[in-house]
Amino acid sequence: MPDSASQPIVVSGIGVVASNGSGKDRVWQAIREGRARIGPVTLFDTADYASGKAAEIADFEPEEILGGKGLRLLDRTTLLALCAARSAMDDARLPEEQGAAGRLGVALGSAMGSVESRAGYYLDLYREGFVGLNPAHFPNTVVNSPASQIGIRFGMKGFNATISSGFTAALDALLYGADMIRWNRADAVLAGGVEALNPFTYAGFEKMGLLSRQTAEAEETIRPFDRRRSGSILGEGAVVLVLEPLGSAERRGARIYAEVASGRTVFDREGLHRYPAGGRGLETAIRQVLEEESLAPGSVDFVSVSANGTRSADVCEARVLARVFGGGTGAPQVAASKSLFGETFSASGGFQALYALFGLETGLVPPTPGCEIADPDCSVACAGAGAEPKEIRTVLVSSVSPIGYSSALILKRSAAAGGVR
């Protein structure tokens, strides 16, 4: 096995496009301030919905990052992914020619991104018939379009994978990308997740009863673990991280944000179509990563959780953490990124990893605005509306879903990291 395959895998580049900012620096500032950008949906009509809010990217201008060439036929999901990938490569100082060597891979979590393009294509088929179809629109209908377009645009000849495991997809893509490096099947990987707002996903979440109601009293926020919660709020965005062996990042002079340690994905049939009350899959995943890293529960400095302001999700995750870490002052703080970025579904694991990287980089536990009045069934400690200073070396990222998957990942402060404390 080459030396690079046995080295620590590190994060050397961050690319992000979110409702409250585009680019790492703007999003970092939004996290520091606990600033969300949630408001009425403008991309499609929600007049008939009980809910009508989202963390929408209102000023998305992909030309500013990608230039104006070759964008006209690409859908919103693909453009979000391309912008995050471009930003991550620039942040890591990763030369495009590295992709042509066949050793730069892509692992992208995406589940519902192509659904609007697919629906539009089928509608054209039914309304206009075969003769009226535009073949240029067909590539957008497949779920692997965003990952494939990253490879095409940046000339990558390495592996190209789309992970479509739902809520845990982006986190699973990070695990897959890190494994591909450890198995010596890539020298570096662009890994993360993407999801764009569309009426079909929005309607599905509405029908499932997961979205916050549109009432005069409803605040434009998600309230994870708070007894006043009224449901979740959908969001959109993309997070792409550059993963690579420590040695290659150091040789290129790239910034070392964190080490990607152990990760696990577990399927639990109890979670089919609902958040699992027992949370056995998530508990198994967390215990396995702690054991593999030889970490005592008290060694985790905070947990970047997937809580989304729905009672079943919040209670499930809170109870699992209580069983693993115990209650009281010995339990680590938790931080829920969805209170800032919304429920970004298959991209949410990327935003959770971003929260972990923010903590490792700045020495601040990220905020959870809206977590103020504790739900007695959720014994967790949130930082609240503002980030809190703390010595942070190890962060657990945990994700549970209502479709069976649960994932956990450990991110650690690297000895080579250069923070901005």
KOLKOLZA-862828 format. One record per atom (N, C-alpha, C): z, x, y. Coordinates in pm, whole numbers, padded with zeros to 5 digits, always signed. Layout:
BEGIN
ZXY ...
//
This chain:
BEGIN
+00000+00085-00121 +00000+00000+00000 +00000+00088+00124 -00090+00065+00220 -00092+00143+00343 +00039+00132+00418 +00070+00237+00497 +00195+00238+00571 +00208+00117+00663 +00095+00075+00724 +00101-00036+00819 +00147-00164+00754 +00115-00183+00624 +00153-00306+00555 +00302-00313+00527 +00371-00197+00530 +00514-00196+00504 +00597-00189+00632 +00531-00182+00746 +00602-00178+00873 +00649-00317+00914 +00745-00323+01006 +00783-00454+01061 +00663-00519+01129 +00652-00652+01116 +00550-00728+01186 +00609-00773+01319 +00538-00748+01428 +00591-00781+01559 +00497-00873+01635 +00552-00940+01737 +00473-01017+01831 +00442-00926+01949 +00313-00904+01974 +00272-00813+02081 +00193-00882+02191 +00167-01011+02176 +00093-01083+02278 +00127-01231+02275 +00132-01294+02391 +00165-01436+02402 +00061-01505+02488 +00003-01612+02433 -00088-01697+02510 -00041-01840+02501 -00034-01908+02613 +00017-02046+02612 -00050-02128+02721 -00083-02251+02685 -00130-02351+02780 -00044-02474+02757 +00028-02518+02860 +00123-02629+02845 +00117-02720+02966 +00183-02833+02954 +00183-02931+03063 +00253-02878+03187 +00351-02790+03171 +00426-02739+03286 +00384-02599+03327 +00268-02554+03280 +00217-02426+03323 +00123-02364+03222 +00036-02278+03269 -00054-02204+03181 -00028-02055+03201 -00022-01982+03091 +00010-01840+03099 +00158-01817+03080 +00190-01706+03019 +00329-01676+02984 +00421-01677+03106 +00381-01614+03215 +00470-01601+03329 +00506-01736+03389 +00408-01824+03403 +00436-01957+03459 +00524-02039+03365 +00495-02030+03237 +00576-02106+03141 +00716-02048+03130 +00728-01916+03136 +00861-01852+03138 +00943-01910+03254 +00882-01920+03371 +00954-01971+03488 +00993-02117+03468 +00904-02195+03408 +00935-02336+03381 +01053-02348+03285 +01059-02260+03186 +01172-02262+03093 +01301-02224+03165 +01297-02120+03245 +01416-02079+03321 +01472-02196+03402 +01381-02271+03464 +01421-02379+03552 +01448-02510+03478 +01419-02513+03348 +01432-02638+03273 +01339-02745+03326 +01216-02704+03362 +01124-02793+03431 +01016-02847+03338 +01019-02976+03314 +00915-03044+03238 +00815-03106+03334 +00701-03146+03278 +00602-03219+03359 +00556-03339+03277 +00632-03445+03287 +00608-03566+03209 +00581-03681+03305 +00476-03755+03278 +00441-03866+03365 +00343-03959+03298 +00288-04054+03371 +00195-04151+03314 +00071-04082+03257 +00024-04132+03145 -00097-04080+03083 -00218-04116+03169 -00305-04017+03193 -00427-04042+03270 -00553-04023+03188 -00543-03962+03070 -00661-03932+02989 -00720-04056+02923 -00637-04158+02903 -00684-04283+02843 -00590-04396+02886 -00633-04516+02864 -00560-04634+02911 -00443-04666+02817 -00323-04679+02872 -00206-04715+02792 -00146-04848+02838 -00226-04931+02905 -00173-05056+02961 -00116-05148+02854 -00170-05145+02735 -00125-05234+02629 -00013-05175+02543 +00031-05056+02577 +00133-04988+02498 +00272-05016+02554 +00370-05014+02466 +00509-05024+02512 +00552-04895+02580 +00485-04787+02546 +00511-04659+02611 +00387-04623+02692 +00399-04528+02782 +00284-04493+02865 +00296-04357+02929 +00387-04274+02876 +00412-04143+02935 +00371-04033+02838 +00351-03914+02892 +00321-03798+02808 +00340-03672+02889 +00354-03561+02818 +00351-03428+02880 +00205-03383+02878 +00130-03435+02973 -00015-03413+02980 -00046-03294+03069 -00148-03217+03030 -00194-03106+03114 -00291-03164+03216 -00239-03188+03335 -00316-03263+03434 -00420-03179+03506 -00401-03048+03511 -00490-02962+03590 -00556-02855+03503 -00599-02893+03385 -00657-02800+03291 -00796-02756+03337 -00811-02626+03363 -00937-02569+03409 -00974-02451+03319 -01034-02477+03203 -01064-02367+03109 -01157-02261+03165 -01241-02298+03263 -01334-02200+03321 -01260-02084+03386 -01140-02108+03436 -01064-02001+03501 -01027-01891+03403 -01015-01924+03277 -00975-01826+03175 -01096-01778+03094 -01187-01869+03064 -01296-01838+02972 -01430-01814+03042 -01440-01841+03171 -01570-01839+03236 -01643-01970+03207 -01757-01989+03268 -01825-02118+03257 -01925-02128+03144 -01950-02020+03073 -02058-02020+02974 -02011-02071+02838 -02090-02161+02778 -02068-02204+02641 -01954-02300+02620 -01911-02371+02722 -01797-02462+02710 -01835-02609+02704 -01956-02643+02745 -01992-02782+02769 -01975-02871+02646 -02004-02820+02527 -02003-02903+02407 -01870-02895+02330 -01774-02820+02382 -01647-02803+02312 -01548-02910+02355 -01469-02961+02260 -01372-03066+02294 -01243-03005+02349 -01154-03092+02396 -01033-03050+02465 -00944-02963+02375 -00930-03001+02249 -00845-02924+02158 -00895-02781+02145 -01024-02765+02125 -01083-02632+02108 -01069-02549+02235 -01088-02611+02351 -01075-02539+02477 -00931-02492+02499 -00833-02575+02465 -00693-02534+02475 -00667-02412+02387 -00716-02417+02262 -00695-02307+02169 -00762-02179+02218 -00885-02190+02269 -00957-02072+02319 -00885-02008+02437 -00833-02090+02528 -00761-02035+02643 -00635-01962+02600 -00560-02020+02506 -00438-01954+02459 -00472-01824+02385 -00578-01826+02305 -00618-01705+02232 -00661-01594+02328 -00742-01629+02428 -00785-01530+02528 -00665-01468+02599 -00571-01552+02640 -00452-01503+02711 -00367-01414+02622 -00354-01450+02492 -00275-01369+02399 -00339-01232+02379 -00472-01229+02364 -00542-01102+02346 -00527-01014+02469 -00538-01074+02587 -00522-00996+02710 -00380-00942+02722 -00281-01026+02688 -00141-00984+02699 -00111-00869+02604 -00175-00870+02487 -00152-00765+02387 -00241-00644+02408 -00330-00650+02508 -00428-00543+02530 -00511-00520+02404 -00546-00628+02340 -00619-00622+02214 -00769-00621+02243 -00839-00514+02213 -00983-00507+02244 -01063-00601+02155 -01165-00665+02214 -01245-00759+02136 -01318-00692+02021 -01353-00566+02038 -01427-00498+01930 -01346-00484+01802 -01213-00498+01812 -01131-00493+01692 -01165-00608+01598 -01205-00722+01654 -01242-00836+01572 -01366-00810+01490 -01460-00733+01546 -01585-00707+01476 -01565-00619+01353 -01454-00549+01346 -01428-00461+01231 -01385-00538+01107 -01360-00669+01121 -01325-00752+01007 -01179-00749+00969 -01094-00694+01056 -00951-00683+01023 -00863-00761+01120 -00925-00844+01204 -00850-00931+01295 -00869-01075+01250 -00759-01141+01211 -00767-01275+01155 -00716-01381+01250 -00738-01506+01210 -00693-01623+01285 -00620-01717+01190 -00502-01762+01229 -00428-01864+01155 -00378-01965+01257 -00437-02083+01256 -00408-02182+01359 -00361-02312+01296 -00248-02363+01345 -00199-02492+01301 -00261-02603+01383 -00325-02698+01318 -00385-02811+01388 -00407-02923+01288 -00368-03044+01325 -00380-03155+01231 -00462-03270+01287 -00436-03307+01413 -00499-03425+01471 -00598-03391+01583 -00620-03263+01606 -00701-03222+01720 -00842-03275+01718 -00900-03288+01600 -01041-03329+01592 -01058-03480+01580 -00950-03556+01578 -00962-03697+01546 -01043-03774+01650 -01029-03739+01779 -01105-03810+01881 -01254-03778+01871 -01287-03651+01847 -01427-03614+01830 -01487-03680+01707 -01409-03688+01602 -01457-03751+01479 -01481-03900+01500 -01387-03965+01568 -01402-04109+01593 -01524-04136+01680 -01544-04053+01782 -01660-04072+01868 -01791-04053+01794 -01794-03956+01705 -01916-03930+01628 -01946-04047+01535 -01842-04101+01470 -01862-04215+01381 -01905-04339+01458 -01847-04359+01577 -01888-04473+01659 -02035-04463+01697 -02079-04342+01732 -02221-04323+01763 -02308-04356+01643 -02261-04317+01524 -02338-04345+01403 -02351-04495+01380 -02240-04568+01396 -02243-04712+01372 -02321-04787+01480 -02310-04740+01605 -02374-04811+01716 -02523-04775+01730 -02553-04645+01713 -02688-04598+01742 -02768-04567+01616 -02698-04553+01504 -02767-04515+01383 -02790-04365+01376 -02845-04321+01265 -02866-04179+01239 -02951-04114+01348 -03052-04185+01394 -03145-04129+01491 -03075-04095+01622 -02973-04171+01658 -02907-04151+01786 -02798-04045+01787 -02770-03982+01671 -02663-03883+01665 -02705-03752+01731 -02610-03690+01801 -02632-03557+01858 -02571-03454+01764 -02653-03372+01696 -02598-03277+01599 -02504-03174+01661 -02515-03152+01792 -02428-03055+01858 -02284-03102+01863 -02262-03233+01846 -02126-03286+01849 -02057-03279+01712 -02134-03258+01607 -02076-03262+01473 -01970-03153+01449 -01991-03027+01494 -01889-02924+01468 -01750-02958+01520 -01743-03039+01626 -01612-03076+01680 -01534-03172+01590 -01600-03231+01491 -01535-03334+01411 -01448-03278+01300 -01455-03149+01273 -01380-03091+01162 -01252-03028+01213 -01147-03034+01134 -01016-02990+01180 -01010-02840+01205 -01101-02764+01141 -01099-02619+01160 -01185-02573+01277 -01235-02667+01357 -01320-02629+01470 -01249-02536+01570 -01125-02564+01614 -01062-02473+01711 -01049-02330+01659 -01000-02315+01535 -00986-02179+01480 -01121-02113+01465 -01221-02187+01418 -01354-02130+01400 -01414-02087+01533 -01395-02167+01636 -01450-02132+01767 -01383-02008+01825 -01256-01986+01795 -01191-01861+01836 -01264-01742+01772 -01289-01753+01642 -01360-01646+01573 -01500-01624+01628 -01571-01733+01655 -01708-01723+01706 -01710-01660+01845 -01625-01710+01934 -01630-01665+02074 -01591-01518+02088 -01495-01474+02008 -01446-01336+02022 -01499-01243+01914 -01600-01288+01840 -01669-01201+01745 -01583-01151+01631 -01495-01234+01581 -01403-01192+01475 -01467-01211+01338 -01451-01111+01252 -01507-01116+01118 -01399-01116+01010 -01273-01126+01050 -01165-01133+00953 -01145-01274+00903 -01035-01296+00830 -01009-01429+00775 -00990-01530+00888 -01020-01655+00861 -01008-01760+00961 -00953-01883+00891 -00827-01918+00920 -00759-02025+00847 -00704-02130+00941 -00714-02255+00899 -00650-02367+00968 -00543-02424+00878 -00421-02432+00930 -00309-02488+00855 -00286-02629+00907 -00294-02727+00818 -00288-02867+00862 -00173-02939+00792 -00052-02887+00811 +00066-02943+00744 +00148-03033+00836 +00085-03083+00942 +00155-03178+01028 +00249-03111+01125 +00370-03164+01139 +00465-03118+01238 +00500-02969+01226 +00494-02914+01107 +00531-02774+01086 +00410-02681+01089 +00291-02730+01124 +00167-02654+01105 +00166-02521+01180 +00206-02520+01307 +00202-02396+01384 +00301-02294+01329 +00418-02340+01291 +00517-02249+01231 +00464-02195+01099 +00401-02281+01019 +00343-02236+00892 +00230-02137+00916 +00154-02155+01024 +00047-02060+01057 +00103-01923+01091 +00216-01919+01162 +00281-01791+01191 +00325-01722+01062 +00382-01799+00969 +00424-01741+00842 +00304-01688+00765 +00196-01765+00763 +00076-01726+00690 +00015-01599+00751 +00008-01596+00884 -00048-01479+00950 +00032-01354+00923 +00165-01364+00929 +00249-01248+00900 +00231-01202+00756 +00221-01295+00664 +00200-01259+00523 +00067-01189+00502 -00037-01233+00572 -00167-01169+00556 -00163-01023+00600 -00083-00992+00700 -00066-00853+00741 +00014-00777+00634 +00122-00837+00585 +00203-00771+00482 +00123-00746+00355 +00030-00833+00323 -00053-00817+00204 -00175-00728+00229 -00180-00666+00348 -00289-00575+00386 -00425-00645+00387 -00427-00770+00426 -00553-00842+00439 -00595-00859+00585 -00517-00804+00676 -00551-00805+00818 -00468-00698+00887 -00525-00641+00995 -00452-00546+01078 -00377-00617+01191 -00427-00732+01229 -00362-00813+01333 -00410-00957+01315 -00330-01051+01365 -00363-01193+01349 -00331-01267+01479 -00423-01354+01518 -00393-01452+01622 -00340-01576+01552 -00213-01609+01576 -00149-01718+01501 -00078-01812+01598 -00081-01941+01566 -00013-02039+01650 -00057-02179+01619 -00065-02263+01721 -00101-02403+01698 -00156-02467+01824 -00226-02579+01804 -00286-02650+01916 -00289-02799+01887 -00269-02878+01991 -00281-03023+01981 -00315-03078+02119 -00410-03170+02124 -00448-03234+02250 -00415-03382+02244 -00378-03438+02358 -00354-03581+02365 -00484-03658+02341 -00473-03764+02265 -00587-03853+02244 -00534-03992+02209 -00614-04096+02229 -00563-04232+02209 -00529-04264+02065 -00589-04194+01969 -00567-04226+01829 -00431-04174+01781 -00398-04050+01815 -00265-03998+01782 -00158-04077+01856 -00185-04106+01983 -00087-04180+02064 -00059-04317+02001 -00166-04385+01958 -00148-04517+01897 -00068-04507+01767 -00091-04401+01690 -00017-04384+01565 +00131-04365+01588 +00168-04279+01684 +00309-04258+01714 +00372-04385+01770 +00294-04459+01850 +00345-04585+01904 +00374-04685+01792 +00279-04698+01698 +00295-04793+01588 +00413-04755+01497 +00440-04626+01485 +00553-04580+01404 +00686-04600+01473 +00684-04641+01600 +00807-04665+01673 +00878-04539+01717 +00805-04428+01733 +00866-04300+01767 +00867-04271+01917 +00791-04347+01996 +00776-04314+02137 +00876-04389+02224 +00916-04321+02331 +01006-04380+02428 +00941-04500+02494 +01018-04605+02515 +00964-04727+02574 +00934-04711+02723 +00835-04782+02771 +00795-04777+02911 +00869-04887+02987 +00987-04854+03036 +01068-04952+03110 +01107-04894+03245 +01155-04980+03330 +01194-04936+03464 +01310-04837+03458 +01395-04853+03355 +01514-04768+03345 +01486-04635+03273 +01374-04629+03201 +01347-04511+03119 +01316-04390+03208 +01387-04282+03184 +01360-04159+03256 +01244-04086+03191 +01178-04001+03267 +01065-03926+03214 +01116-03798+03150 +01186-03816+03039 +01239-03701+02968 +01267-03739+02824 +01274-03639+02738 +01320-03656+02600 +01467-03615+02598 +01548-03688+02523 +01691-03658+02518 +01733-03622+02375 +01705-03500+02330 +01748-03461+02195 +01900-03460+02182 +01950-03515+02074 +02092-03514+02040 +02179-03593+02138 +02120-03663+02230 +02194-03738+02332 +02201-03884+02290 +02316-03946+02304 +02333-04083+02257 +02253-04183+02341 +02200-04139+02456 +02118-04227+02540 +01970-04218+02505 +01935-04143+02404 +01793-04122+02371 +01720-04255+02355 +01592-04257+02392 +01512-04378+02377 +01385-04353+02298 +01372-04234+02241 +01253-04202+02163 +01184-04078+02216 +01073-04044+02154 +01003-03921+02187 +00892-03947+02289 +00838-03839+02344 +00727-03844+02438 +00624-03742+02391 +00502-03785+02370 +00400-03693+02321 +00363-03591+02427 +00321-03473+02379 +00273-03368+02467 +00147-03307+02411 +00093-03211+02482 -00025-03138+02435 -00014-02994+02479 -00092-02908+02414 -00092-02768+02453 -00127-02678+02337 -00125-02550+02364 -00156-02450+02262 -00070-02327+02283 -00025-02269+02174 +00045-02141+02175 -00023-02051+02072 -00065-01933+02114 -00121-01834+02022 -00047-01703+02044 +00000-01644+01935 +00071-01516+01939 -00011-01411+01866 -00007-01289+01915 -00067-01176+01844 +00040-01115+01755 +00013-01112+01625 +00102-01049+01527 +00035-00922+01477 +00112-00816+01460 +00056-00691+01408 +00170-00599+01365 +00139-00494+01287 +00242-00397+01251 +00293-00324+01374 +00418-00286+01370 +00481-00221+01485 +00404-00098+01530 +00361-00016+01433 +00295+00111+01469 +00171+00092+01551 +00087-00003+01516 -00038-00022+01590 -00011-00075+01729 +00089-00162+01744 +00124-00212+01876 +00176-00099+01966 +00256-00011+01910 +00309+00101+01988 +00198+00198+02029 +00105+00226+01939 -00004+00318+01970 -00091+00266+02084 -00104+00135+02095 -00187+00076+02199 -00109+00053+02328 +00020+00078+02324 +00103+00057+02442 +00131-00088+02471 +00124-00172+02368 +00149-00316+02386 +00298-00343+02399 +00331-00453+02464 +00470-00494+02476 +00517-00551+02342 +00637-00515+02302 +00694-00565+02177 +00793-00675+02212 +00759-00798+02179 +00846-00911+02214 +00953-00936+02109 +00918-00924+01983 +01012-00957+01876 +00955-00912+01743 +01041-00905+01644 +00999-00881+01507 +00996-01014+01432 +00888-01037+01358 +00875-01156+01275 +00936-01124+01139 +01050-01184+01110 +01122-01153+00986 +01086-01257+00879 +01182-01307+00808 +01155-01395+00694 +01124-01537+00737 +01043-01604+00656 +01010-01743+00680 +00989-01817+00549 +01010-01946+00552 +00993-02029+00431 +00942-02168+00471 +00860-02225+00384 +00819-02364+00394 +00854-02434+00264 +00917-02550+00274 +00963-02625+00156 +00911-02769+00169 +00866-02825+00058 +00824-02965+00058 +00931-03049-00011 +00969-03157+00055 +01073-03247+00005 +01018-03389+00005 +01000-03447-00112 +00937-03579-00120 +01021-03688-00052 +01150-03661-00029 +01234-03759+00042 +01181-03783+00183 +01109-03685+00236 +01063-03695+00373 +00930-03764+00390 +00875-03824+00287 +00746-03891+00301 +00760-04018+00385 +00690-04021+00499 +00684-04136+00590 +00813-04163+00665 +00908-04073+00656 +01032-04089+00734 +01104-03956+00737 +01186-03937+00837 +01268-03816+00841 +01372-03825+00731 +01386-03720+00649 +01475-03728+00533 +01621-03727+00575 +01694-03829+00536 +01835-03839+00574 +01915-03721+00519 +01881-03676+00398 +01955-03566+00338 +01915-03429+00389 +01789-03414+00431 +01744-03286+00485 +01748-03173+00385 +01730-03203+00256 +01743-03097+00155 +01637-02988+00170 +01515-03028+00206 +01410-02929+00221 +01439-02831+00333 +01482-02882+00448 +01513-02794+00561 +01631-02704+00528 +01733-02759+00465 +01850-02678+00429 +01810-02566+00334 +01726-02596+00237 +01680-02494+00142 +01604-02384+00215 +01514-02422+00304 +01434-02323+00377 +01524-02232+00461 +01622-02289+00531 +01710-02209+00616 +01795-02114+00532 +01854-02166+00425 +01938-02080+00341 +01857-01967+00280 +01732-01994+00243 +01650-01889+00183 +01619-01777+00283 +01587-01812+00408 +01555-01706+00504 +01680-01626+00541 +01795-01693+00551 +01919-01620+00578 +01952-01524+00466 +01934-01570+00342 +01962-01484+00227 +01866-01366+00221 +01738-01390+00246 +01641-01281+00240 +01667-01175+00345 +01717-01217+00461 +01749-01122+00567 +01892-01070+00559 +01966-01114+00457 +02107-01075+00441 +02187-01105+00567 +02161-01222+00623 +02227-01264+00747 +02340-01361+00717 +02457-01333+00768 +02564-01432+00766 +02530-01538+00870 +02569-01663+00847 +02539-01768+00946 +02582-01732+01087 +02693-01660+01100 +02742-01623+01233 +02655-01521+01305 +02556-01463+01235 +02468-01364+01297 +02354-01426+01375 +02333-01555+01361 +02227-01624+01434 +02277-01659+01574 +02205-01616+01676 +02252-01633+01813 +02218-01770+01871 +02104-01826+01837 +02077-01966+01865 +01966-02015+01774 +01953-02146+01767 +01852-02208+01681 +01754-02284+01768 +01627-02252+01754 +01521-02325+01824 +01480-02441+01734 +01524-02561+01770 +01516-02676+01680 +01395-02763+01711 +01365-02853+01616 +01249-02942+01633 +01289-03082+01678 +01413-03102+01716 +01462-03233+01758 +01372-03293+01866 +01336-03421+01850 +01237-03480+01941 +01286-03608+02010 +01416-03633+02007 +01467-03749+02078 +01458-03879+02001 +01421-03874+01874 +01432-03991+01787 +01558-03973+01703 +01629-04081+01680 +01760-04069+01615 +01748-04008+01476 +01651-04051+01398 +01641-04003+01260 +01614-03854+01255 +01527-03804+01345 +01496-03660+01346 +01617-03579+01392 +01678-03623+01502 +01792-03548+01558 +01908-03541+01459 +01942-03654+01400 +02057-03658+01308 +02030-03575+01184 +01909-03584+01130 +01875-03504+01012 +01896-03356+01038 +01838-03305+01148 +01847-03162+01175 +01989-03120+01209 +02060-03203+01285 +02198-03170+01322 +02287-03161+01199 +02270-03252+01104 +02354-03250+00984 +02324-03129+00896 +02197-03092+00888 +02162-02972+00810 +02226-02848+00872 +02216-02835+01004 +02274-02719+01070 +02426-02715+01053 +02489-02832+01056 +02634-02837+01036 +02672-02790+00896 +02592-02827+00795 +02621-02783+00658 +02599-02633+00641 +02497-02581+00705 +02466-02438+00690 +02562-02351+00771 +02587-02390+00895 +02663-02303+00986 +02807-02348+01008 +02841-02470+00964 +02973-02522+00992 +02978-02578+01132 +03083-02649+01163 +03096-02708+01296 +03183-02623+01386 +03212-02676+01502 +03304-02610+01594 +03241-02493+01667 +03330-02404+01716 +03286-02295+01802 +03208-02187+01728 +03215-02184+01596 +03143-02081+01522 +02996-02110+01503 +02955-02232+01528 +02815-02269+01508 +02730-02217+01625 +02609-02175+01598 +02522-02127+01707 +02478-02241+01797 +02446-02207+01922 +02387-02305+02012 +02248-02344+01961 +02202-02460+02006 +02067-02502+01973 +01989-02523+02104 +01858-02509+02093 +01769-02531+02208 +01649-02609+02158 +01619-02722+02224 +01511-02810+02181 +01396-02802+02281 +01288-02733+02243 +01176-02710+02334 +01101-02839+02368 +01112-02941+02283 +01036-03064+02308 +01086-03138+02431 +01206-03107+02478 +01253-03169+02602 +01172-03120+02721 +01106-03003+02709 +01021-02952+02816 +00873-02975+02791 +00830-02962+02664 +00686-02963+02634 +00640-03093+02569 +00733-03182+02537 +00697-03304+02466 +00679-03278+02317 +00656-03385+02244 +00630-03375+02099 +00484-03338+02081 +00460-03210+02062 +00323-03161+02048 +00277-03156+01903 +00352-03220+01816 +00310-03241+01677 +00278-03108+01609 +00154-03087+01568 +00124-02967+01490 +00129-02839+01571 +00137-02848+01703 +00154-02729+01787 +00301-02700+01814 +00391-02790+01776 +00530-02780+01821 +00601-02656+01769 +00568-02610+01648 +00629-02488+01598 +00597-02368+01683 +00478-02367+01745 +00442-02259+01836 +00529-02261+01960 +00555-02380+02014 +00642-02390+02132 +00787-02356+02096 +00828-02391+01975 +00962-02351+01932 +00973-02199+01921 +00870-02135+01866 +00869-01989+01860 +00869-01930+02000 +00800-01995+02093 +00798-01949+02232 +00940-01953+02291 +01014-02058+02261 +01154-02066+02305 +01235-01948+02251 +01213-01917+02123 +01285-01805+02062 +01247-01674+02130 +01120-01653+02157 +01074-01530+02222 +01129-01520+02364 +01136-01633+02434 +01195-01634+02568 +01340-01585+02561 +01416-01637+02464 +01555-01596+02452 +01570-01448+02421 +01490-01398+02328 +01495-01256+02292 +01452-01166+02407 +01356-01212+02484 +01303-01133+02595 +01395-01129+02715 +01460-01242+02745 +01534-01253+02871 +01686-01247+02854 +01736-01265+02731 +01880-01274+02714 +01937-01404+02766 +01857-01510+02760 +01900-01643+02802 +01875-01744+02691 +01975-01826+02660 +01952-01938+02570 +01874-02042+02646 +01754-02081+02600 +01672-02175+02677 +01741-02310+02692 +01706-02382+02797 +01772-02510+02824 +01720-02624+02737 +01799-02729+02728 +01758-02855+02666 +01791-02967+02765 +01709-02986+02868 +01735-03095+02963 +01742-03229+02890 +01835-03310+02930 +01851-03440+02865 +01959-03442+02760 +02002-03327+02712 +02111-03320+02614 +02242-03305+02691 +02302-03419+02726 +02418-03419+02814 +02537-03496+02757 +02511-03616+02704 +02619-03697+02647 +02600-03698+02496 +02688-03630+02426 +02669-03603+02284 +02667-03730+02200 +02573-03734+02108 +02573-03836+02003 +02679-03793+01902 +02775-03878+01870 +02881-03838+01776 +02828-03801+01638 +02705-03843+01604 +02646-03806+01476 +02572-03673+01481 +02569-03610+01598 +02497-03483+01615 +02593-03379+01672 +02659-03306+01585 +02757-03207+01629 +02687-03074+01657 +02623-03066+01774 +02554-02943+01814 +02591-02911+01958 +02569-02785+01996 +02595-02741+02133 +02465-02698+02196 +02423-02768+02303 +02301-02735+02376 +02336-02660+02504 +02240-02582+02553 +02261-02514+02680 +02256-02611+02796 +02201-02730+02774 +02195-02829+02881 +02075-02805+02972 +02089-02840+03099 +01974-02838+03191 +01933-02699+03235 +02022-02601+03221 +01990-02466+03267 +02006-02363+03156 +01925-02258+03163 +01936-02149+03066 +02070-02076+03083 +02128-02030+02971 +02258-01965+02974 +02248-01822+02922 +02309-01726+02992 +02302-01586+02947 +02380-01562+02819 +02323-01479+02734 +02387-01445+02608 +02317-01324+02547 +02389-01242+02477 +02328-01132+02402 +02258-01193+02281 +02126-01182+02277 +02047-01248+02173 +01970-01143+02093 +01996-01141+01964 +01927-01048+01874 +01855-01119+01760 +01903-01235+01723 +01846-01306+01608 +01837-01455+01640 +01719-01512+01621 +01698-01654+01647 +01637-01719+01524 +01689-01834+01487 +01632-01914+01380 +01546-02024+01441 +01424-02039+01392 +01337-02150+01431 +01332-02245+01313 +01371-02371+01335 +01376-02467+01224 +01292-02589+01258 +01224-02643+01156 +01137-02757+01179 +01140-02851+01059 +01164-02979+01086 +01164-03080+00980 +01068-03191+01022 +01001-03251+00924 +00901-03352+00956 +00918-03476+00869 +00857-03587+00911 +00864-03710+00831 +00754-03719+00726 +00684-03609+00700 +00579-03611+00599 +00605-03509+00489 +00732-03470+00473 +00770-03390+00358 +00794-03243+00384 +00730-03186+00485 +00741-03042+00507 +00863-03007+00592 +00925-02894+00557 +01029-02834+00640 +01005-02683+00639 +01022-02620+00754 +00996-02476+00764 +01106-02409+00846 +01125-02281+00818 +01224-02201+00892 +01171-02059+00907 +01201-01998+01020 +01154-01863+01050 +01262-01790+01128 +01281-01663+01095 +01372-01576+01170 +01289-01483+01259 +01320-01483+01388 +01265-01386+01482 +01380-01298+01531 +01356-01167+01533 +01463-01073+01568 +01418-00983+01684 +01513-00940+01761 +01486-00843+01866 +01453-00709+01801 +01338-00655+01832 +01295-00528+01776 +01360-00413+01851 +01388-00305+01779 +01445-00186+01842 +01348-00128+01944 +01217-00162+01930 +01116-00111+02022 +01088-00207+02136 +01159-00320+02141 +01130-00423+02241 +01161-00372+02380 +01082-00417+02477 +01107-00385+02617 +01129-00511+02695 +01252-00558+02704 +01280-00685+02770 +01285-00672+02921 +01308-00783+02987 +01314-00787+03134 +01450-00842+03176 +01552-00788+03119 +01685-00841+03145 +01730-00812+03287 
//
